[in-house]
Amino acid sequence: MNEDTHLRVLRLVEQNPGISQRDMARELGVSLGKANYCLRALLEKGWVKARNFKNNDNKLQYAYLLTPSGIENKTRLTANYLQAKMAEYERLRVEIEQLKEEVVASGHDAS
């Protein structure tokens, strides 16, 4: 599982501790099995803990909470993600400028 997926799951859990795995899968755009796999990996790392509670339908449900280690790692992953996206943005900005120059050099409007 990659860091991007870890970060996305950690953000979902932080925003909605009562999220079901089915809703998590829908939000992530992955299968229910993959959502379960991702969540279990974070539970094993100690970044998330699960607490049982009963909802109104008398079904057992879980509340997922970030642990102090989970909060620390979410911050680290967020910083890494931001750095990667900023580098990607800069590469795209340079490429766009080069393409504009090519279009203008060929006598077309680069708007």
C-alpha positions in Angstrom: 0.0 0.0 0.0 1.4 3.4 -1.0 1.8 6.5 1.1 -1.0 8.3 -0.8 -3.5 5.6 0.2 -2.3 5.7 3.8 -2.8 9.5 3.8 -6.3 9.3 2.2 -7.5 6.7 4.7 -6.0 8.7 7.7 -7.7 11.9 6.4 -11.1 10.0 6.1 -10.8 8.6 9.6 -9.9 11.9 11.0 -12.8 13.7 9.3 -15.4 11.0 10.0 -14.4 8.5 12.8 -17.7 6.6 12.4 -17.2 6.0 8.7 -18.1 2.5 7.6 -15.6 0.5 5.5 -18.2 0.5 2.7 -18.3 4.3 2.7 -14.6 4.4 3.0 -14.3 2.2 -0.1 -16.7 4.5 -2.0 -14.8 7.6 -1.0 -11.4 6.1 -2.0 -12.8 4.6 -5.2 -11.6 1.1 -4.3 -13.2 -2.2 -3.5 -14.5 -3.0 0.0 -11.8 -5.6 0.4 -9.0 -3.1 -0.4 -10.5 -0.6 2.0 -10.5 -3.3 4.7 -6.9 -4.2 3.8 -5.8 -0.6 4.0 -7.5 0.0 7.4 -6.1 -3.3 8.8 -2.6 -2.2 7.8 -3.0 1.1 9.6 -4.4 -0.7 12.7 -1.4 -3.0 12.7 1.0 -0.1 12.4 -0.7 1.5 15.4 -1.8 4.6 13.5 -5.5 3.9 13.9 -7.5 2.3 16.7 -11.0 0.9 16.5 -13.6 1.2 19.2 -16.8 -0.8 19.2 -20.2 0.8 19.7 -23.7 0.0 18.9 -25.7 2.1 16.5 -29.5 2.7 16.6 -30.2 -0.5 14.6 -28.5 -2.6 17.3 -25.7 -3.5 14.9 -22.1 -3.5 16.1 -20.2 -0.6 14.5 -16.7 0.8 14.9 -15.4 4.3 15.5 -11.9 4.7 14.1 -9.6 7.1 15.8 -6.1 8.3 14.9 -3.5 7.5 17.6 -0.8 10.0 18.5 1.5 8.0 16.1 -1.2 8.2 13.4 -1.4 12.0 13.8 2.3 12.3 13.6 2.5 10.1 10.5 -0.4 11.8 8.9 1.5 15.1 9.3 4.6 13.6 7.8 2.7 12.0 4.9 0.9 15.3 4.3 4.2 17.2 4.1 5.6 14.6 1.7 2.4 14.7 -0.5 2.5 18.5 -0.6 6.2 18.6 -1.6 5.5 16.0 -4.4 2.5 18.0 -5.7 4.4 21.2 -5.6 7.3 19.6 -7.6 4.7 18.2 -10.1 3.1 21.7 -10.4 6.5 23.3 -11.1 7.2 20.6 -13.8 3.8 21.3 -15.4 4.3 25.0 -15.2 7.6 24.8 -17.1 6.2 22.4 -19.6 3.2 24.7 -20.3 5.6 27.7 -20.8 7.6 25.6 -23.3 4.5 24.6 -25.2 3.3 28.2 -25.3 6.7 29.2 -26.8 6.4 26.5 -29.4 3.0 27.6 -30.4 4.0 31.2 -30.6 7.1 30.3 -32.6 4.9 28.4 -35.1 2.9 31.6 -35.6 -0.3 30.7 -33.7 -1.9 32.4 -30.7 -0.9 30.7 -27.4 -4.0 31.9 -25.5 
